[in-house]
Amino acid sequence: MKDMIEYLVKALVDEPEQVNITEVPGEESTTYEIRVAADDLGKVIGKQGKIANSLRTIAKAAAMKDKKRVYVEIIP
């Protein structure tokens, strides 16, 4: 899951070497925290948050196969 999110985010940004994804396991779910360069933050969020919502939807759909819950957060 982390590799998939990292692949998608790196394809969106201008500085892929600064992409950092942290996996935070919880009791019932896993949270993935995405950190990017300040200039790339808008590209990951998108207009009205559409790209961010799409990333969340893809992650949740992939996690459904394993019957798990995932959350994706973009950390400035």
PDB file of N, CA, C and O in Angstrom:
ATOM      1  N   MET A   1       0.828  -1.194   0.000  1.00  0.00           N
ATOM      2  CA  MET A   1       0.000   0.000   0.000  1.00  0.00           C
ATOM      3  C   MET A   1       0.871   1.256   0.000  1.00  0.00           C
ATOM      4  O   MET A   1       0.632   2.186  -0.770  1.00  0.00           O
ATOM      5  N   LYS A   2       1.884   1.272   0.872  1.00  0.00           N
ATOM      6  CA  LYS A   2       2.758   2.442   0.964  1.00  0.00           C
ATOM      7  C   LYS A   2       3.463   2.684  -0.369  1.00  0.00           C
ATOM      8  O   LYS A   2       3.602   3.828  -0.802  1.00  0.00           O
ATOM      9  N   ASP A   3       3.904   1.612  -1.018  1.00  0.00           N
ATOM     10  CA  ASP A   3       4.597   1.752  -2.304  1.00  0.00           C
ATOM     11  C   ASP A   3       3.676   2.327  -3.371  1.00  0.00           C
ATOM     12  O   ASP A   3       4.103   3.138  -4.192  1.00  0.00           O
ATOM     13  N   MET A   4       2.425   1.913  -3.359  1.00  0.00           N
ATOM     14  CA  MET A   4       1.463   2.414  -4.341  1.00  0.00           C
ATOM     15  C   MET A   4       1.229   3.915  -4.147  1.00  0.00           C
ATOM     16  O   MET A   4       1.233   4.675  -5.115  1.00  0.00           O
ATOM     17  N   ILE A   5       1.029   4.337  -2.913  1.00  0.00           N
ATOM     18  CA  ILE A   5       0.800   5.752  -2.627  1.00  0.00           C
ATOM     19  C   ILE A   5       2.035   6.568  -3.000  1.00  0.00           C
ATOM     20  O   ILE A   5       1.923   7.649  -3.578  1.00  0.00           O
ATOM     21  N   GLU A   6       3.207   6.043  -2.667  1.00  0.00           N
ATOM     22  CA  GLU A   6       4.446   6.743  -2.988  1.00  0.00           C
ATOM     23  C   GLU A   6       4.621   6.890  -4.501  1.00  0.00           C
ATOM     24  O   GLU A   6       5.040   7.946  -4.975  1.00  0.00           O
ATOM     25  N   TYR A   7       4.309   5.858  -5.248  1.00  0.00           N
ATOM     26  CA  TYR A   7       4.407   5.905  -6.701  1.00  0.00           C
ATOM     27  C   TYR A   7       3.489   6.984  -7.277  1.00  0.00           C
ATOM     28  O   TYR A   7       3.898   7.757  -8.143  1.00  0.00           O
ATOM     29  N   LEU A   8       2.252   7.031  -6.794  1.00  0.00           N
ATOM     30  CA  LEU A   8       1.289   8.015  -7.291  1.00  0.00           C
ATOM     31  C   LEU A   8       1.715   9.445  -6.960  1.00  0.00           C
ATOM     32  O   LEU A   8       1.631  10.335  -7.806  1.00  0.00           O
ATOM     33  N   VAL A   9       2.168   9.657  -5.738  1.00  0.00           N
ATOM     34  CA  VAL A   9       2.542  11.011  -5.315  1.00  0.00           C
ATOM     35  C   VAL A   9       3.786  11.479  -6.062  1.00  0.00           C
ATOM     36  O   VAL A   9       3.859  12.635  -6.480  1.00  0.00           O
ATOM     37  N   LYS A  10       4.765  10.590  -6.234  1.00  0.00           N
ATOM     38  CA  LYS A  10       5.988  10.977  -6.943  1.00  0.00           C
ATOM     39  C   LYS A  10       5.706  11.339  -8.394  1.00  0.00           C
ATOM     40  O   LYS A  10       6.426  12.150  -8.977  1.00  0.00           O
ATOM     41  N   ALA A  11       4.678  10.755  -8.983  1.00  0.00           N
ATOM     42  CA  ALA A  11       4.315  11.079 -10.359  1.00  0.00           C
ATOM     43  C   ALA A  11       3.686  12.467 -10.455  1.00  0.00           C
ATOM     44  O   ALA A  11       3.690  13.074 -11.526  1.00  0.00           O
ATOM     45  N   LEU A  12       3.151  12.971  -9.359  1.00  0.00           N
ATOM     46  CA  LEU A  12       2.473  14.270  -9.361  1.00  0.00           C
ATOM     47  C   LEU A  12       3.404  15.458  -9.132  1.00  0.00           C
ATOM     48  O   LEU A  12       3.145  16.549  -9.639  1.00  0.00           O
ATOM     49  N   VAL A  13       4.473  15.261  -8.381  1.00  0.00           N
ATOM     50  CA  VAL A  13       5.273  16.386  -7.905  1.00  0.00           C
ATOM     51  C   VAL A  13       6.476  16.671  -8.806  1.00  0.00           C
ATOM     52  O   VAL A  13       6.859  15.843  -9.633  1.00  0.00           O
ATOM     53  N   ASP A  14       7.069  17.864  -8.630  1.00  0.00           N
ATOM     54  CA  ASP A  14       8.270  18.252  -9.365  1.00  0.00           C
ATOM     55  C   ASP A  14       9.541  17.763  -8.675  1.00  0.00           C
ATOM     56  O   ASP A  14      10.561  17.555  -9.332  1.00  0.00           O
ATOM     57  N   GLU A  15       9.486  17.578  -7.363  1.00  0.00           N
ATOM     58  CA  GLU A  15      10.647  17.139  -6.592  1.00  0.00           C
ATOM     59  C   GLU A  15      10.343  15.797  -5.916  1.00  0.00           C
ATOM     60  O   GLU A  15      10.063  15.757  -4.718  1.00  0.00           O
ATOM     61  N   PRO A  16      10.399  14.696  -6.681  1.00  0.00           N
ATOM     62  CA  PRO A  16      10.028  13.390  -6.114  1.00  0.00           C
ATOM     63  C   PRO A  16      10.975  12.893  -5.025  1.00  0.00           C
ATOM     64  O   PRO A  16      10.597  12.038  -4.224  1.00  0.00           O
ATOM     65  N   GLU A  17      12.196  13.414  -4.985  1.00  0.00           N
ATOM     66  CA  GLU A  17      13.130  12.962  -3.946  1.00  0.00           C
ATOM     67  C   GLU A  17      12.746  13.481  -2.568  1.00  0.00           C
ATOM     68  O   GLU A  17      13.240  12.970  -1.562  1.00  0.00           O
ATOM     69  N   GLN A  18      11.881  14.480  -2.498  1.00  0.00           N
ATOM     70  CA  GLN A  18      11.460  15.024  -1.208  1.00  0.00           C
ATOM     71  C   GLN A  18      10.146  14.426  -0.714  1.00  0.00           C
ATOM     72  O   GLN A  18       9.623  14.862   0.311  1.00  0.00           O
ATOM     73  N   VAL A  19       9.612  13.447  -1.416  1.00  0.00           N
ATOM     74  CA  VAL A  19       8.382  12.785  -0.981  1.00  0.00           C
ATOM     75  C   VAL A  19       8.724  11.842   0.169  1.00  0.00           C
ATOM     76  O   VAL A  19       9.633  11.018   0.061  1.00  0.00           O
ATOM     77  N   ASN A  20       7.989  11.971   1.264  1.00  0.00           N
ATOM     78  CA  ASN A  20       8.200  11.116   2.427  1.00  0.00           C
ATOM     79  C   ASN A  20       6.834  10.628   2.898  1.00  0.00           C
ATOM     80  O   ASN A  20       5.947  11.426   3.201  1.00  0.00           O
ATOM     81  N   ILE A  21       6.680   9.317   2.953  1.00  0.00           N
ATOM     82  CA  ILE A  21       5.413   8.735   3.393  1.00  0.00           C
ATOM     83  C   ILE A  21       5.672   7.911   4.638  1.00  0.00           C
ATOM     84  O   ILE A  21       6.518   7.016   4.642  1.00  0.00           O
ATOM     85  N   THR A  22       4.935   8.222   5.695  1.00  0.00           N
ATOM     86  CA  THR A  22       5.077   7.537   6.974  1.00  0.00           C
ATOM     87  C   THR A  22       3.831   6.705   7.229  1.00  0.00           C
ATOM     88  O   THR A  22       2.707   7.189   7.094  1.00  0.00           O
ATOM     89  N   GLU A  23       4.043   5.461   7.596  1.00  0.00           N
ATOM     90  CA  GLU A  23       2.936   4.554   7.906  1.00  0.00           C
ATOM     91  C   GLU A  23       2.749   4.538   9.417  1.00  0.00           C
ATOM     92  O   GLU A  23       3.667   4.185  10.157  1.00  0.00           O
ATOM     93  N   VAL A  24       1.559   4.920   9.872  1.00  0.00           N
ATOM     94  CA  VAL A  24       1.253   4.957  11.306  1.00  0.00           C
ATOM     95  C   VAL A  24       0.177   3.913  11.586  1.00  0.00           C
ATOM     96  O   VAL A  24      -1.001   4.164  11.333  1.00  0.00           O
ATOM     97  N   PRO A  25       0.563   2.742  12.103  1.00  0.00           N
ATOM     98  CA  PRO A  25      -0.439   1.711  12.379  1.00  0.00           C
ATOM     99  C   PRO A  25      -1.260   2.064  13.615  1.00  0.00           C
ATOM    100  O   PRO A  25      -0.747   2.627  14.582  1.00  0.00           O
ATOM    101  N   GLY A  26      -2.537   1.723  13.562  1.00  0.00           N
ATOM    102  CA  GLY A  26      -3.430   1.928  14.687  1.00  0.00           C
ATOM    103  C   GLY A  26      -4.112   0.624  15.035  1.00  0.00           C
ATOM    104  O   GLY A  26      -3.812  -0.416  14.448  1.00  0.00           O
ATOM    105  N   GLU A  27      -5.020   0.672  15.980  1.00  0.00           N
ATOM    106  CA  GLU A  27      -5.713  -0.553  16.395  1.00  0.00           C
ATOM    107  C   GLU A  27      -6.638  -1.076  15.306  1.00  0.00           C
ATOM    108  O   GLU A  27      -6.659  -2.275  15.032  1.00  0.00           O
ATOM    109  N   GLU A  28      -7.407  -0.178  14.680  1.00  0.00           N
ATOM    110  CA  GLU A  28      -8.387  -0.602  13.688  1.00  0.00           C
ATOM    111  C   GLU A  28      -8.050  -0.147  12.278  1.00  0.00           C
ATOM    112  O   GLU A  28      -8.668  -0.608  11.318  1.00  0.00           O
ATOM    113  N   SER A  29      -7.081   0.748  12.136  1.00  0.00           N
ATOM    114  CA  SER A  29      -6.779   1.288  10.815  1.00  0.00           C
ATOM    115  C   SER A  29      -5.309   1.679  10.734  1.00  0.00           C
ATOM    116  O   SER A  29      -4.589   1.689  11.732  1.00  0.00           O
ATOM    117  N   THR A  30      -4.890   1.999   9.518  1.00  0.00           N
ATOM    118  CA  THR A  30      -3.537   2.474   9.268  1.00  0.00           C
ATOM    119  C   THR A  30      -3.637   3.845   8.610  1.00  0.00           C
ATOM    120  O   THR A  30      -4.438   4.052   7.698  1.00  0.00           O
ATOM    121  N   THR A  31      -2.821   4.767   9.078  1.00  0.00           N
ATOM    122  CA  THR A  31      -2.792   6.111   8.516  1.00  0.00           C
ATOM    123  C   THR A  31      -1.478   6.304   7.775  1.00  0.00           C
ATOM    124  O   THR A  31      -0.408   5.974   8.286  1.00  0.00           O
ATOM    125  N   TYR A  32      -1.574   6.841   6.568  1.00  0.00           N
ATOM    126  CA  TYR A  32      -0.389   7.161   5.775  1.00  0.00           C
ATOM    127  C   TYR A  32      -0.256   8.668   5.713  1.00  0.00           C
ATOM    128  O   TYR A  32      -1.141   9.357   5.207  1.00  0.00           O
ATOM    129  N   GLU A  33       0.864   9.184   6.235  1.00  0.00           N
ATOM    130  CA  GLU A  33       1.113  10.617   6.254  1.00  0.00           C
ATOM    131  C   GLU A  33       2.048  10.961   5.105  1.00  0.00           C
ATOM    132  O   GLU A  33       3.150  10.421   5.006  1.00  0.00           O
ATOM    133  N   ILE A  34       1.601  11.862   4.239  1.00  0.00           N
ATOM    134  CA  ILE A  34       2.375  12.258   3.068  1.00  0.00           C
ATOM    135  C   ILE A  34       2.988  13.623   3.326  1.00  0.00           C
ATOM    136  O   ILE A  34       2.290  14.578   3.669  1.00  0.00           O
ATOM    137  N   ARG A  35       4.309  13.704   3.154  1.00  0.00           N
ATOM    138  CA  ARG A  35       5.012  14.978   3.257  1.00  0.00           C
ATOM    139  C   ARG A  35       5.729  15.226   1.936  1.00  0.00           C
ATOM    140  O   ARG A  35       6.420  14.349   1.418  1.00  0.00           O
ATOM    141  N   VAL A  36       5.557  16.431   1.398  1.00  0.00           N
ATOM    142  CA  VAL A  36       6.197  16.810   0.138  1.00  0.00           C
ATOM    143  C   VAL A  36       6.840  18.181   0.311  1.00  0.00           C
ATOM    144  O   VAL A  36       6.648  18.836   1.336  1.00  0.00           O
ATOM    145  N   ALA A  37       7.601  18.614  -0.690  1.00  0.00           N
ATOM    146  CA  ALA A  37       8.195  19.943  -0.665  1.00  0.00           C
ATOM    147  C   ALA A  37       7.083  20.994  -0.651  1.00  0.00           C
ATOM    148  O   ALA A  37       5.985  20.752  -1.153  1.00  0.00           O
ATOM    149  N   ALA A  38       7.371  22.140  -0.083  1.00  0.00           N
ATOM    150  CA  ALA A  38       6.358  23.193   0.053  1.00  0.00           C
ATOM    151  C   ALA A  38       5.795  23.628  -1.295  1.00  0.00           C
ATOM    152  O   ALA A  38       4.609  23.942  -1.401  1.00  0.00           O
ATOM    153  N   ASP A  39       6.632  23.649  -2.319  1.00  0.00           N
ATOM    154  CA  ASP A  39       6.167  24.064  -3.645  1.00  0.00           C
ATOM    155  C   ASP A  39       5.238  23.034  -4.285  1.00  0.00           C
ATOM    156  O   ASP A  39       4.440  23.375  -5.158  1.00  0.00           O
ATOM    157  N   ASP A  40       5.340  21.784  -3.857  1.00  0.00           N
ATOM    158  CA  ASP A  40       4.536  20.710  -4.445  1.00  0.00           C
ATOM    159  C   ASP A  40       3.244  20.429  -3.685  1.00  0.00           C
ATOM    160  O   ASP A  40       2.443  19.596  -4.109  1.00  0.00           O
ATOM    161  N   LEU A  41       3.042  21.104  -2.590  1.00  0.00           N
ATOM    162  CA  LEU A  41       1.870  20.835  -1.750  1.00  0.00           C
ATOM    163  C   LEU A  41       0.569  21.044  -2.520  1.00  0.00           C
ATOM    164  O   LEU A  41      -0.349  20.231  -2.408  1.00  0.00           O
ATOM    165  N   GLY A  42       0.478  22.095  -3.283  1.00  0.00           N
ATOM    166  CA  GLY A  42      -0.728  22.376  -4.054  1.00  0.00           C
ATOM    167  C   GLY A  42      -0.995  21.338  -5.128  1.00  0.00           C
ATOM    168  O   GLY A  42      -2.149  21.067  -5.458  1.00  0.00           O
ATOM    169  N   LYS A  43       0.058  20.757  -5.672  1.00  0.00           N
ATOM    170  CA  LYS A  43      -0.108  19.740  -6.707  1.00  0.00           C
ATOM    171  C   LYS A  43      -0.672  18.452  -6.134  1.00  0.00           C
ATOM    172  O   LYS A  43      -1.424  17.748  -6.807  1.00  0.00           O
ATOM    173  N   VAL A  44      -0.315  18.141  -4.898  1.00  0.00           N
ATOM    174  CA  VAL A  44      -0.817  16.917  -4.264  1.00  0.00           C
ATOM    175  C   VAL A  44      -2.252  17.110  -3.784  1.00  0.00           C
ATOM    176  O   VAL A  44      -3.044  16.169  -3.802  1.00  0.00           O
ATOM    177  N   ILE A  45      -2.588  18.319  -3.357  1.00  0.00           N
ATOM    178  CA  ILE A  45      -3.943  18.586  -2.886  1.00  0.00           C
ATOM    179  C   ILE A  45      -4.889  18.797  -4.064  1.00  0.00           C
ATOM    180  O   ILE A  45      -5.995  18.257  -4.073  1.00  0.00           O
ATOM    181  N   GLY A  46      -4.472  19.564  -5.043  1.00  0.00           N
ATOM    182  CA  GLY A  46      -5.307  19.810  -6.219  1.00  0.00           C
ATOM    183  C   GLY A  46      -6.361  20.871  -5.959  1.00  0.00           C
ATOM    184  O   GLY A  46      -6.548  21.320  -4.828  1.00  0.00           O
ATOM    185  N   LYS A  47      -7.044  21.265  -7.023  1.00  0.00           N
ATOM    186  CA  LYS A  47      -8.103  22.266  -6.893  1.00  0.00           C
ATOM    187  C   LYS A  47      -9.261  21.681  -6.115  1.00  0.00           C
ATOM    188  O   LYS A  47      -9.777  20.611  -6.439  1.00  0.00           O
ATOM    189  N   GLN A  48      -9.658  22.403  -5.082  1.00  0.00           N
ATOM    190  CA  GLN A  48     -10.752  21.997  -4.191  1.00  0.00           C
ATOM    191  C   GLN A  48     -10.515  20.618  -3.585  1.00  0.00           C
ATOM    192  O   GLN A  48     -11.469  19.945  -3.198  1.00  0.00           O
ATOM    193  N   GLY A  49      -9.244  20.184  -3.496  1.00  0.00           N
ATOM    194  CA  GLY A  49      -8.904  18.912  -2.861  1.00  0.00           C
ATOM    195  C   GLY A  49      -9.223  17.683  -3.691  1.00  0.00           C
ATOM    196  O   GLY A  49      -9.300  16.578  -3.153  1.00  0.00           O
ATOM    197  N   LYS A  50      -9.409  17.853  -4.978  1.00  0.00           N
ATOM    198  CA  LYS A  50      -9.813  16.719  -5.814  1.00  0.00           C
ATOM    199  C   LYS A  50      -8.731  15.657  -5.932  1.00  0.00           C
ATOM    200  O   LYS A  50      -9.043  14.467  -5.923  1.00  0.00           O
ATOM    201  N   ILE A  51      -7.480  16.051  -6.042  1.00  0.00           N
ATOM    202  CA  ILE A  51      -6.399  15.064  -6.159  1.00  0.00           C
ATOM    203  C   ILE A  51      -6.239  14.326  -4.834  1.00  0.00           C
ATOM    204  O   ILE A  51      -6.066  13.108  -4.819  1.00  0.00           O
ATOM    205  N   ALA A  52      -6.297  15.059  -3.721  1.00  0.00           N
ATOM    206  CA  ALA A  52      -6.178  14.435  -2.409  1.00  0.00           C
ATOM    207  C   ALA A  52      -7.313  13.428  -2.192  1.00  0.00           C
ATOM    208  O   ALA A  52      -7.080  12.327  -1.693  1.00  0.00           O
ATOM    209  N   ASN A  53      -8.524  13.802  -2.562  1.00  0.00           N
ATOM    210  CA  ASN A  53      -9.653  12.883  -2.420  1.00  0.00           C
ATOM    211  C   ASN A  53      -9.491  11.666  -3.316  1.00  0.00           C
ATOM    212  O   ASN A  53      -9.876  10.562  -2.933  1.00  0.00           O
ATOM    213  N   SER A  54      -8.929  11.851  -4.495  1.00  0.00           N
ATOM    214  CA  SER A  54      -8.697  10.721  -5.387  1.00  0.00           C
ATOM    215  C   SER A  54      -7.670   9.764  -4.805  1.00  0.00           C
ATOM    216  O   SER A  54      -7.838   8.548  -4.893  1.00  0.00           O
ATOM    217  N   LEU A  55      -6.602  10.300  -4.206  1.00  0.00           N
ATOM    218  CA  LEU A  55      -5.607   9.447  -3.553  1.00  0.00           C
ATOM    219  C   LEU A  55      -6.242   8.644  -2.423  1.00  0.00           C
ATOM    220  O   LEU A  55      -5.954   7.459  -2.254  1.00  0.00           O
ATOM    221  N   ARG A  56      -7.098   9.292  -1.659  1.00  0.00           N
ATOM    222  CA  ARG A  56      -7.781   8.594  -0.559  1.00  0.00           C
ATOM    223  C   ARG A  56      -8.690   7.486  -1.085  1.00  0.00           C
ATOM    224  O   ARG A  56      -8.735   6.392  -0.523  1.00  0.00           O
ATOM    225  N   THR A  57      -9.410   7.776  -2.164  1.00  0.00           N
ATOM    226  CA  THR A  57     -10.320   6.790  -2.743  1.00  0.00           C
ATOM    227  C   THR A  57      -9.562   5.578  -3.259  1.00  0.00           C
ATOM    228  O   THR A  57      -9.983   4.442  -3.039  1.00  0.00           O
ATOM    229  N   ILE A  58      -8.451   5.808  -3.942  1.00  0.00           N
ATOM    230  CA  ILE A  58      -7.651   4.696  -4.465  1.00  0.00           C
ATOM    231  C   ILE A  58      -7.102   3.847  -3.318  1.00  0.00           C
ATOM    232  O   ILE A  58      -7.136   2.619  -3.382  1.00  0.00           O
ATOM    233  N   ALA A  59      -6.598   4.500  -2.270  1.00  0.00           N
ATOM    234  CA  ALA A  59      -6.050   3.767  -1.126  1.00  0.00           C
ATOM    235  C   ALA A  59      -7.132   2.945  -0.431  1.00  0.00           C
ATOM    236  O   ALA A  59      -6.894   1.796  -0.060  1.00  0.00           O
ATOM    237  N   LYS A  60      -8.316   3.523  -0.254  1.00  0.00           N
ATOM    238  CA  LYS A  60      -9.405   2.795   0.401  1.00  0.00           C
ATOM    239  C   LYS A  60      -9.875   1.626  -0.443  1.00  0.00           C
ATOM    240  O   LYS A  60     -10.191   0.564   0.092  1.00  0.00           O
ATOM    241  N   ALA A  61      -9.924   1.809  -1.766  1.00  0.00           N
ATOM    242  CA  ALA A  61     -10.346   0.723  -2.647  1.00  0.00           C
ATOM    243  C   ALA A  61      -9.340  -0.422  -2.617  1.00  0.00           C
ATOM    244  O   ALA A  61      -9.729  -1.590  -2.622  1.00  0.00           O
ATOM    245  N   ALA A  62      -8.056  -0.096  -2.588  1.00  0.00           N
ATOM    246  CA  ALA A  62      -7.031  -1.136  -2.524  1.00  0.00           C
ATOM    247  C   ALA A  62      -7.061  -1.869  -1.183  1.00  0.00           C
ATOM    248  O   ALA A  62      -6.791  -3.069  -1.120  1.00  0.00           O
ATOM    249  N   ALA A  63      -7.390  -1.149  -0.115  1.00  0.00           N
ATOM    250  CA  ALA A  63      -7.429  -1.766   1.208  1.00  0.00           C
ATOM    251  C   ALA A  63      -8.661  -2.649   1.391  1.00  0.00           C
ATOM    252  O   ALA A  63      -8.660  -3.538   2.243  1.00  0.00           O
ATOM    253  N   MET A  64      -9.697  -2.420   0.615  1.00  0.00           N
ATOM    254  CA  MET A  64     -10.919  -3.223   0.731  1.00  0.00           C
ATOM    255  C   MET A  64     -10.660  -4.699   0.449  1.00  0.00           C
ATOM    256  O   MET A  64     -11.322  -5.569   1.015  1.00  0.00           O
ATOM    257  N   LYS A  65      -9.695  -4.979  -0.427  1.00  0.00           N
ATOM    258  CA  LYS A  65      -9.383  -6.375  -0.742  1.00  0.00           C
ATOM    259  C   LYS A  65      -8.953  -7.136   0.509  1.00  0.00           C
ATOM    260  O   LYS A  65      -9.284  -8.310   0.673  1.00  0.00           O
ATOM    261  N   ASP A  66      -8.211  -6.458   1.392  1.00  0.00           N
ATOM    262  CA  ASP A  66      -7.726  -7.085   2.620  1.00  0.00           C
ATOM    263  C   ASP A  66      -8.635  -6.820   3.807  1.00  0.00           C
ATOM    264  O   ASP A  66      -8.318  -7.188   4.939  1.00  0.00           O
ATOM    265  N   LYS A  67      -9.781  -6.169   3.539  1.00  0.00           N
ATOM    266  CA  LYS A  67     -10.734  -5.819   4.596  1.00  0.00           C
ATOM    267  C   LYS A  67     -10.062  -4.998   5.707  1.00  0.00           C
ATOM    268  O   LYS A  67     -10.218  -5.281   6.895  1.00  0.00           O
ATOM    269  N   LYS A  68      -9.316  -3.979   5.282  1.00  0.00           N
ATOM    270  CA  LYS A  68      -8.641  -3.088   6.214  1.00  0.00           C
ATOM    271  C   LYS A  68      -9.111  -1.659   5.988  1.00  0.00           C
ATOM    272  O   LYS A  68      -9.680  -1.338   4.945  1.00  0.00           O
ATOM    273  N   ARG A  69      -8.870  -0.815   6.969  1.00  0.00           N
ATOM    274  CA  ARG A  69      -9.194   0.609   6.854  1.00  0.00           C
ATOM    275  C   ARG A  69      -7.894   1.394   6.749  1.00  0.00           C
ATOM    276  O   ARG A  69      -6.940   1.154   7.489  1.00  0.00           O
ATOM    277  N   VAL A  70      -7.880   2.332   5.819  1.00  0.00           N
ATOM    278  CA  VAL A  70      -6.702   3.192   5.675  1.00  0.00           C
ATOM    279  C   VAL A  70      -7.161   4.645   5.577  1.00  0.00           C
ATOM    280  O   VAL A  70      -8.254   4.945   5.098  1.00  0.00           O
ATOM    281  N   TYR A  71      -6.307   5.513   6.037  1.00  0.00           N
ATOM    282  CA  TYR A  71      -6.517   6.949   5.937  1.00  0.00           C
ATOM    283  C   TYR A  71      -5.273   7.560   5.336  1.00  0.00           C
ATOM    284  O   TYR A  71      -4.159   7.122   5.622  1.00  0.00           O
ATOM    285  N   VAL A  72      -5.456   8.565   4.506  1.00  0.00           N
ATOM    286  CA  VAL A  72      -4.335   9.266   3.885  1.00  0.00           C
ATOM    287  C   VAL A  72      -4.414  10.726   4.306  1.00  0.00           C
ATOM    288  O   VAL A  72      -5.421  11.398   4.083  1.00  0.00           O
ATOM    289  N   GLU A  73      -3.331  11.208   4.919  1.00  0.00           N
ATOM    290  CA  GLU A  73      -3.269  12.602   5.354  1.00  0.00           C
ATOM    291  C   GLU A  73      -2.094  13.281   4.673  1.00  0.00           C
ATOM    292  O   GLU A  73      -1.020  12.693   4.541  1.00  0.00           O
ATOM    293  N   ILE A  74      -2.294  14.504   4.246  1.00  0.00           N
ATOM    294  CA  ILE A  74      -1.239  15.296   3.639  1.00  0.00           C
ATOM    295  C   ILE A  74      -0.789  16.313   4.673  1.00  0.00           C
ATOM    296  O   ILE A  74      -1.553  17.188   5.081  1.00  0.00           O
ATOM    297  N   ILE A  75       0.466  16.183   5.089  1.00  0.00           N
ATOM    298  CA  ILE A  75       1.014  17.019   6.150  1.00  0.00           C
ATOM    299  C   ILE A  75       1.819  18.149   5.518  1.00  0.00           C
ATOM    300  O   ILE A  75       2.747  17.878   4.756  1.00  0.00           O
ATOM    301  N   PRO A  76       1.492  19.410   5.809  1.00  0.00           N
ATOM    302  CA  PRO A  76       2.258  20.527   5.227  1.00  0.00           C
ATOM    303  C   PRO A  76       3.644  20.644   5.842  1.00  0.00           C
ATOM    304  O   PRO A  76       4.414  21.528   5.466  1.00  0.00           O
TER     305      PRO A  76
END
